[in-house]
């Protein structure tokens, strides 16, 4: 293993820069060369890359986003696109590729592996929806961003005695909503993994008002419902003053938390170790406090189990 490539793909996640830094510095430490492809698989197909030196990754550990840029590359889904990428890989002389991204990016990495390219995945997505890892890079920062926003909305919600329905990201998963809902003391949390009943949500609101609550926060995962439709239903069945806040991409930005920086540093460095040991076709996971390599097929075939106990706890504590 003399030369490796690295790219970030899919939605950016805070901590991706720390992962790039770890890959580059660990590889250089072991005498390897690293090139960085720009705009994910798009840059891989187009041959857009730069040599990454120690200084190329200086002063980025604390920065959100990704210095390599990222993209969603529909052409890569086609075999012709992947074959173009393989040609670029062969011509650039790299022995392996580190893909930092989410499950869609790992499916792409597995396809490359099947075309004879050694690939390793580092899970980076705010959604935390990848099986075989307790955490993905960016999730902790997104949860902190949302919790911070909930705190702020709560101030104005209390002053005006309002109900706020706050919509958060997560694609088809409810991990961000659950974690931020528990940390932010939301009255109700709506996630796609657990069926919900709006009558019950309204009953909880009424009970809260009866015992003197001045505000209520309902956290809705985008994969469960739209905050606008939830708010409309609440408005038409109660006399409460209901407002909607859709947090959007603000959740994905900003400086990564120390947890995300540490996770990214460990997983990025472990990706290089995995390749040095001759293993590939795997992603790195952080399971029960340990960094482990898991075959792409295994991780992609599994549905991550949703922590229903935490959901129940959040419901009990918001009584
Ligand atoms: O996968 C990360 C994510 O932020 C999801 O939570 C969200 O549904 C999606 O990306 C948004 O994608 P885009 O930035 O392309 O609008």
Boltz pocket constraint, residues with backbone or C-beta under 6 A from the ligand:
constraints:
  - pocket:
      binder: B
      contacts: [[A, 11], [A, 12], [A, 102], [A, 125], [A, 126], [A, 127], [A, 169], [A, 170], [A, 171], [A, 222], [A, 252]]
      max_distance: 6.0
